[in-house]
Amino acid sequence: MKTKTIVIVEDNELNLELAIDLLEIHGYNVLGIRSAEEALHLIARLQPDLVLMDIALPGMDGLEAAKRLKSDEKTVHIPVVVVSAHAMQGDRESAVSAGCAGYMTKPIQTRTFVQSIEKLMEEIDDLRMSSR
């Protein structure tokens, strides 16, 4: 089984480092990107297995970036999970309407973060298998 690649789009350095460390410890290839604009180009080229996208990014926000990924034939198949500290009413619905596969709140829970990601990836894989 190939090692899964996860791209994390997060402008907060501490949050980014924590998420990368937790995922790398569990054997994932992880790339951290600090802006949505840079992410759009790299995600199309890298074709990761999952994207974790912060909403509050400088310049283009994460929901706009997710919409663009979901409207591009090169990236439409890549699952995007929104990660946000702004757990406002309607955020989850906005993420779903942008085409996101899931929604997580920050701060991430270090004890359950990787398990949550693994569960999400299993659910996404199961959906892909059942739609074939």
C-alpha positions in Angstrom: 0.0 0.0 0.0 1.4 3.4 -1.0 2.1 6.1 1.6 -0.6 8.7 1.5 0.2 12.3 0.8 -1.5 15.1 2.7 -1.3 18.8 1.9 -2.0 21.2 4.8 -2.8 24.8 3.9 -2.3 26.8 7.0 -0.8 30.3 7.6 -0.2 29.8 11.4 3.3 28.4 11.7 2.7 26.6 15.1 -0.6 25.0 13.9 1.1 23.9 10.7 4.1 22.4 12.4 2.0 20.5 14.9 -0.3 19.0 12.3 2.7 18.1 10.1 4.5 16.4 13.0 1.5 14.4 14.1 0.9 13.1 10.6 4.5 12.4 9.8 4.9 10.4 13.0 2.1 8.1 11.6 3.8 7.6 8.3 2.1 10.2 6.0 4.0 12.3 3.5 3.0 15.9 4.4 3.5 19.2 2.7 2.7 22.5 4.4 1.7 25.5 2.4 1.1 28.9 3.8 -1.3 30.5 1.2 -4.3 29.4 -0.9 -2.8 30.8 -4.1 0.4 28.7 -3.8 -1.7 25.7 -2.8 -3.8 25.8 -5.9 -0.8 25.4 -8.1 1.0 22.8 -6.0 -2.1 20.6 -5.4 -2.8 20.4 -9.1 0.8 19.2 -9.7 1.2 17.0 -6.6 -2.2 15.2 -6.7 -2.3 14.5 -2.9 -4.6 12.0 -1.3 -6.1 14.7 1.0 -6.0 18.5 1.5 -6.5 20.1 5.0 -7.5 23.7 4.3 -7.7 26.5 6.8 -10.5 29.0 6.2 -8.8 32.2 7.4 -5.9 32.6 5.1 -4.3 35.8 3.9 -5.4 36.8 0.4 -7.8 34.1 -0.9 -9.7 32.4 1.9 -9.8 28.6 2.2 -13.4 28.2 1.1 -12.7 30.1 -2.2 -9.7 27.9 -2.7 -11.7 24.7 -2.0 -14.3 25.9 -4.6 -11.6 26.4 -7.2 -10.1 23.0 -6.5 -13.6 21.4 -6.9 -14.3 23.3 -10.1 -11.0 22.2 -11.8 -11.0 18.9 -13.6 -7.4 18.2 -12.5 -8.3 18.5 -8.8 -12.0 17.8 -8.4 -11.3 14.3 -7.2 -9.0 15.3 -4.3 -10.9 15.5 -1.0 -10.6 18.8 0.9 -11.3 19.0 4.6 -11.8 22.5 6.1 -10.0 23.2 9.4 -11.2 26.3 11.1 -10.9 28.0 14.5 -14.0 30.0 13.6 -16.6 27.5 14.4 -19.4 29.8 13.5 -22.9 28.7 12.7 -23.1 27.9 9.0 -19.4 27.2 8.5 -19.9 23.5 8.2 -22.7 24.1 5.6 -20.5 26.6 3.7 -17.7 23.9 3.6 -20.1 21.3 2.3 -21.5 23.7 -0.3 -17.9 24.4 -1.4 -17.5 20.7 -2.1 -15.5 19.8 0.9 -15.4 16.3 2.2 -15.3 17.3 5.9 -15.0 20.0 8.5 -12.7 20.0 11.6 -12.4 22.7 14.3 -9.2 24.1 15.8 -7.4 23.9 18.0 -6.7 20.3 16.8 -6.9 17.7 19.5 -3.5 16.0 19.5 -4.8 12.7 20.9 -7.5 12.3 18.3 -6.3 14.3 15.2 -4.7 11.5 13.3 -7.5 9.1 14.1 -10.0 11.6 12.8 -8.0 12.0 9.6 -7.6 8.3 9.1 -11.4 7.8 9.7 -12.1 10.5 7.1 -9.8 9.0 4.6 -11.4 5.5 5.1 -14.9 7.0 4.6 -13.7 8.8 1.4 -12.1 5.6 0.1 -15.3 3.7 0.9 -17.4 6.3 -1.1 -15.0 6.0 -4.0 -15.3 2.2 -4.1 -19.1 2.2 -3.8 -19.4 4.8 -6.6 -17.5 2.6 -9.1 
